Structures are given as structure tokens and as C-alpha cells.
């Protein structure tokens, strides 16, 4: 069973509970054997039983039926929780996606039966029983002229299966999709970039360039022809898009101020730069920005829809973790905000692996850690909100710090406090021109003038 089969099975069951018309369409065509796992098969038996009685099948009626069964309480609770988790975790699908999932289940079952039939026929040939091999192949609709034809068909099917397996292994050997670089030489030297299945945390206190750093990573992703999805939970989508464009302009010496764009008071030079950036940046529509209140469920739903449409995302940015709503619990409420944040971090890591995307979450530094950094000039893992969950789930933790001294010099300190697959990075000085949404590395050995910075 593949992960896709399990996902299709969950899609079909959840959609059947939501849409009575869809259930009526597929009830006669799908048997429990079409579903890849025992829990889904058992659940489909119950759904067909309730549908056969002529009563409406909904999540509530299904839960009530499971509660009425003469079973151990622990078993009942497990079954009910499975139903509730299934209906809440699967996003609503349109009718085309519902029927595509049904067709996927049918195809998977046909493929499984064909494979088993080919193996059985091959075993019959190995025993010298070519008549039995012909009979087996004929039973699945292959009308053959005789034993030699049966032998030829089985061998051909076996060769095709071997070729398909070889192609699968070749693709596996190629490894996961390429990672997205950070776009800063010092960070790319110590890390492997924003790789699929990884959770990267950008940590800083309020006003210390978390979002600006994320805008740079987003611009880098688009420049490298990756498809980023930017979830902004406190800044509007047009503002985020304008800031990412400003990063692109600043890196190519076409500077303009995002704030002036919003206020409509650009100088003639800035207006010219802005028009040039509009013309050349992201002309193929790689970047998607979503703003508002979102939950973990909304995030994964977006990823599902994009993958179903054939345009999966490569990198996801969450701005920021503390504002993202966790997945609702079925048996109890979260005790406090710390437990909610811990759940969000675990879910972000799991989604990054499940959907094969690079996940970048912006994270707040607690007040005590910020006060201590005024003296030490760096952050530690204990300075993060819900640091134990960050340490457990994050693959890379990048921090940025901007004390008063750095503010006056237009600088920013950036370091890496955790790197699961490489060395850490000691604090390095970056230029921070926030008016033009620009962060750049400092070229060592030059004067303190503005020319010491490189984009």
C-alpha cells in the first residue's frame, strides 16, 4: 500500500460523510476491498450498512452508531476518534477530486489483482503447466490462442513489471527534489538550504527583521524557479508581495520603498524602479501569498489543492508560528497557549515530511532572552518560546538580533543556533536597509562605508 492509496481512501470516506449524493453514486461501485487499510475497510462496511437502512449517513450518525455497539469502551473511543480525526483532517474536495480519488482506488485494486494474477500464471509456467497459465490469464479478460500465447503474455507482463520497478528505483536514487538556497553565502555554506521535509525556524524578537529575512528567502525561491507559499497572519497579502518585490529590486540596484508604494509617494526614480521590477519579477506566477487567520488544517488543505492541480508548492513560509491555529483536538481542549504552540510545531514538521516541502516558520523570542541578548550579543535555544518543541522538531534554527548599536550602524546580527546536518554559525554582521527591505552580507576587510556590503 502506498501513501497515495491511503490518502485517496481517506478522501473518499470523508467526502461520502459530507455529501449524500456522492455516497449514493459510489456506494454500488466501491467495495471494502477497494480500500487499502483495515480501519477504512471496516468504516466503509458500517457506512454501507447505514446507507442500506435508508437513513442519512453523516459524521454524527456514524459516531452514534459506533457508540451503540456492544464493544469495550476503549475500542469505542478509538473508533470514534478515528472518525472524528478523519473528517477534520481531510479538506473539503470538489466533485472532480472526489471522483478522481474513487478512480485511483479502482485502478489500485485492478493493478493489485493483475500483479497477483501474473505471479500466479508465472508460477504455473514454472511448473510446466502452460494450460493453467492460459486459464488464469483468460479469466482476467485476455483471450489467447493457446499455451504459447499465454506464455508470451505472462513474460511480457513480467518484463513490464520489472521495467516499472527499475524506473521507480532510478527515481528513488535521484533523491528528493532539490533544496532551495537561503540566498546568503554564509548560511548556504553551513546548511543544505531549505530542503523538502525540513523545518527551518527564523527566530527573533519583535522588530528584528524576521519577516524581512523571510521576504529575502521567498525572493530567492522565486528566482530559483521554486513555488513558495507565504502564509502571512498579520500583514496583508499586497504588502507582503510589495516587500518581496522590493527585495528583488534592492538586490539588482533598483531600489524603492514598500512603504512609499503603499502611500503612493514614490519619487520618479523609485517609480521607474518599481515598474521595472513589476515587469521582470515572477512573470510565471510562482509566488502565492495568503493572508488572514489560518490553521494547520487550512495550510495542509492549500497544499492538497495545489498538488491535485499539478502545481505543488516547494517551500512554505508561516509568518508567524504563534499566530497559526493548531488542529482541533477530538478528546480534550488544549491546556494553554504553550501546548497549542507545541502542537503547531509538531504539525509543521509532519506536514513538511508528508507533503515533501520545505517549511519555514517565523518564531518569537521571549522577553527574558531578548534582555539577555543585549549583553551576550546572541540568542540561545532556551530563549525561544516553547524551546523544547523547537529543539525536538526543527532541523535548522536561524536567529537575528538588532540591538541599539546595530540599529545606529544599519546592521543586523545573524547566526545559526541549531543545524541538524551541519555546523553552527557564529554571529555574523549583515547590512540592514529596512527602508528598502534589503539585507546583505558584509564583505570582510573593507571600510565601514556603504560600499562594503554586497547583495
N, C-alpha and C positions, 0 to 999 in steps of 0.2 A: 504494500500500500504506500502511495506517495502522499506527501503533504497536500498536494493539489486535490487528490481524491477526497481526503478528509475535509478539506475546505469546501469542496463542492457539495458534499453530503450535508455539512452544517448549513450551507446556504439554502439548500432545498428544504430541509426540515424547518428552519426558521421562517422562510418565506411561506411555507404551507400553513404555519400557525398564524401568520399575519393576513393572508389573502385566501379566503374561502374559494374564490373562483380558480385560483392557481391549484389549490389542493384537489378540486374536482377534476381538473384537467389531467393531473399526473397520477391520481390515485390508482387508476386502472393500468397504467403503464410502468410504474415503478414497484418492484417487489423489495422486501427486506434484503434480498441478496444483492441488490444494486449498491447498497451502502457498504463502505469499507470497514467499519468498526462495529463491534458488538453493541455498544451503547446506542449508536444511531440505528442499528437494525432493530433493537428492542423498542426504541422510541417510535419507529415507523410502524411497527406492529400495533402499538397502542393507538397511534393516530388513525390507522386504517380501521381498527375496531370501533373507535368512537364515531368515525365518519360513516361506517356501515349502519350504526344505530339511527342515523338521520339527525343527530344533534350537531350543533355547531362545534367545531374544534378550534379552540383558542388556547392561549397560554394558561389562562385561568382555569378553563375546563380540564385541561390536561393535568395541571397541578392538583386540582380537586380529585380527579380520578386516581392519581398516584397516591394521594393521601388516604383514599378509601380502601386501598388494597390491604389485605391481611399479611403484612410484612413487618419485619423488625423495624423499629423506629429509626435506627441508624441507616438502614438501607433506604427507607422512605426519604430521609433527609438528603442522602446522597443523590437520589434520583431527581428530587425536586430542585436541588441546587444545580444539577446538570442542565435541566430545562431552563431555569432562570438565567444561568450564565450563557447558555446558547443563544437565547433570544436577545439578551442585552449586548452580547459581544459581536453579533453579526449585524452589519449595517443594512438598512432597507435597500432592496435592489429593484431596479426597473424590470419590466416584464421580459425584455430581451435577455438580461443577465440571468434571470430565473431559469428560462428555458435553455440557455447555454449550459448552466450547471447541470440540468437534467440530462442533456445530451452528452456531457462529459462523463456522467455516471454510467450511462448506457454504453458508451464507447469503451470505458474502462472494463466493464463486465465482459463485453464481446472480446476484447483483447485478451483478458484473462482466460476465457473459455477456449479461444483459438490457440493460445500458447499451450494450455493443458492438452488440447487435442493433438497438436503437433508432437508434443513429447510422447503421448501415448502411441501415436502412429509410428514414431521413430523407434520406440521400444519394440513394437510388433515387427518392424522390419529387421531389427537386430536379432530377433528370434527366428527370422526366416519366414514369418507369417505375413506375406505380402497381401494375401486376401483380407486378413484382418485389418491391415493398414488401409486398404482401399475402402473397406466398410466404414472405418472411423471417419475418414475424410469425406465420404459420401454423406454421412449423417449431418455434416455441417453445411451441406449445400453444394459441395464440389462434385459435379458429375464427371467421372473419369472413365476412359475407355477400358482400362484393365489394370492389372498389378503394376505394370511398368509405368503407367501414367501416375498411379498413386505414389510410387517411389520417387518419381520426378517431382511431384508437387511437394511432398514432405521434405525432400532435400532442399528444394528451392526455399521453402518456408524457413527451414533451419538456417540456411545461409543468410536470409534476410534478417532473422533474429540476431545472428552473430554480428552482422554488419551494423545493425542498430545499436547493439551493446558496445561495439568498438567505437562508434561515433559518440556515444554517451561518455565512455571513458576518456576519449580525446578531449571533449569539452570540459570534463572534470579536471583533467591535467592542466588545462589553461588557467585554472584558478578562478577566483571571484572577479567581478568587474573591477576595473582599475580604480584606485582611490583618487580622491580629489585633493590636490595640494593645498596647503594653507595660503600660499602666495607670499610668504615671508621666508627668506632664505634660512634664517636661524631656526625657525620652527620646523621647516621641512628637512633640515639636516638631522634633527634628533628624533623625528617621528616619521611614520609612514603615511602621513596625511589623514584625510577623513575617509577611512576605508569602510566598505559595506560591512554591516554587522557590528560596528564600533559605536560607542557612546563617548562623545567628547564634551567636556564641561568647560565653558568660559566663565570664570568666576571673578567677580569684582564687586565693590561697594557701589552705591548709587552715584552716578556721575563720573564713573571711572572707565568709560569707553567700552562697556560690554557690547552694547548694540552697535557702536561704530566698528568694533572689531568684527562682529558678525556680518555687518554690511560688506566689509572687505572680503571675508571668506565667501560670501554669496557672489560678489562680483568675480572672484577668482573662479568659482564653479561655473558661472555662465561663460566666462572667457575660454575655459577648457571644454566647453560644449557638454557640460553636465546639466541635469534638470533639477534645480533646487526648489524646494517648497518652503516658504518662510511663513511661519505662524507668529503673528505679532498680536499680543494680548493687551497692549496698552498704547500702541501707536497705530494710526490709521494706515491702510494699505497704500494710498497715494504718497504719504510721507515716507514710508519705507522705500518704495520704488524710487522716489526722487533722491533719497540718500544714497542708494546703491548706484544710481546714475552719476551722482556727484563723485563717488569713489572712482568710477570708471574715468570720469573727466580729469580728476586730480592726478591719476596715475599716468595720464597722457598729456599733461600740461594744458588741459582745457578746463580750468577751474571755474566753479560757480558755487554760490552758497545755497544749500537747500532751503534755508530759512527765507532768503530773499526770493526764491522761486515761489514759495507759499504766499509771501506778502506781495508779490508782483512788483518788486522794485529792483530788478536786475539792471546793472549798467549795460551799455552797448556791447562791451567786450564779453561780459558774462552771458548776455543773451545769445551772442554768437556761439560761445562755447556750449551753451545748453542745447541749442539747435543741432550742433554737430554731434553731440552725444546722443540726442534723440534719434538721429539718423543712423548711427552706426552701432549702438549698444543693443544687444539682444534682439536682433531683427528676426530671428527664427522663433522667438517666443519661448525660450527655455524657462524663464523665471516665472513662478507663481507666488503671489503674496496674498495671504488671507489674514484678516484682522477681525477682532471681536472676542467674545467669550467662547472658549473651546475646551473640550475634554479629551481625554485619551481616546475615547470611542470615536469622536469626530476626526481625530488625527488619523487613526487607522482606516476609517471609512474613506477618507480622501485618498489614501494610498491604494486601497482596494479599487476604487473607481478608476484611478489613473492607470493601474496595471491592467484592468479589464479593457480599457480603451486603447491599450497598446502603447501608452506613453508613461511608463513608470518613472517615478522620481528617483534620483540618485542620492540626494542629500536633503535632510530635513532640519530646519532651524526652529527652535522653540524659544521665543522671547517673551517671558522667561519662565523657568520651571515652577516657581512658587505660585504663578497665576493659572497654571494648567490644572483643570479639574481631573481628579482621579476617576477610575472606573467605579461605578456604584457597586457596593457590596451587597450580596444577597442575604446574608445571615445576620449582619450587625452593621452599625454605623462606625465610622472612624472616630477614634477617641479624641483626637486633636489634629491641628494642622501639621504637626511633625509626622504623624502617621500617614496623613494624606500625601505629604511630600515624598515620604519613603516609598509609597505605592507608585507615585508618578515616576520616580527614578527607575524603579524595577520594571515598570511597563515600558518606558522608553528604551531600555536595554533590550527587552524581549522583542519589541516591535522592530528594532534595528536588525536583529538577527532573523526574525520571522519574515520580514519584508526585504531583507538584503539591501538596506540603505544605510548610509552614514547619518548618524543622529548627532546634532549639535544642540546642547541645551545651555541656555544662559542661566547663571546661578548667583544668588545673592550671598555676599559675605556678611557675617553677623557683626554687630556693633563692637563687641569686645575685640574681635580680630582686627577690625579697622583701626581701633585705637592703638593696639599693639604694633600694627604695621607702621605707624608714624615713627616708631623708634627703630624697628628692625629693618624696615625697607623691603619687606617681603611678606607673603602670606603662607600659612601652613594649612595642612588638611583639617586641623581642628578649628580653623577659622570659618569653615563653610557651614551653612545651615544644613542640618541633618547630615553631618560629615560621615557617619558610619555607612549610610546607604550610598553616598557618593563614592567612598573608598571601595565599597564592595562591587558596584556596578560600572563605574566609569573606567574607560580604557586610558584616556588622556585627560588631565586637568590642567588647563592653561589659565593663569591669573594675570590681571593687570592692576596696576597701582599708580595713583596720581596724587601725590602729596602736594602741599603748597609750593615747595621748592620746584617740583616738576611742572606745576601749573605756570609758574612765572617764567620758566625757560621754554615753555611749549613742548614739554617732553612727557613720556609715558614709560613706566617700567613694565616689562612683560617677562614672565617666567613660566616654567613647567614644573608643577609640584608632584605630578604623577604621570608615569608613562609605562604602561604595562609591557611594552615591547621595545623599549629603548632607554637611553639615558635621560636624566632630568636636565633642565636648562636653568642655569643661574640667571638672576635678573639681568636683563639687557635693556639698554636705552633705545627708545623709539621716538621719532618726532610725531607730535600730535597737533595737527592743524584742524581743530574741530569745526571752525567756521566753514571750511570747505570739505569736511567729512573725510579727512586724509590722515592716515597713519603710515609712516615709512620707517624703514630701518636706518640706523645711524652708521655711516661709513667710518670705520675706525681710522684714527691718525690724522684727521683733518681738523680745521679750526672750528670754533663754536658758531660760525656763521651758518646761515640757512642752507648754503650750498653743500654742507656736509651730509645732507640727507639724500637718500635715493628712494625712488618709488619702487 
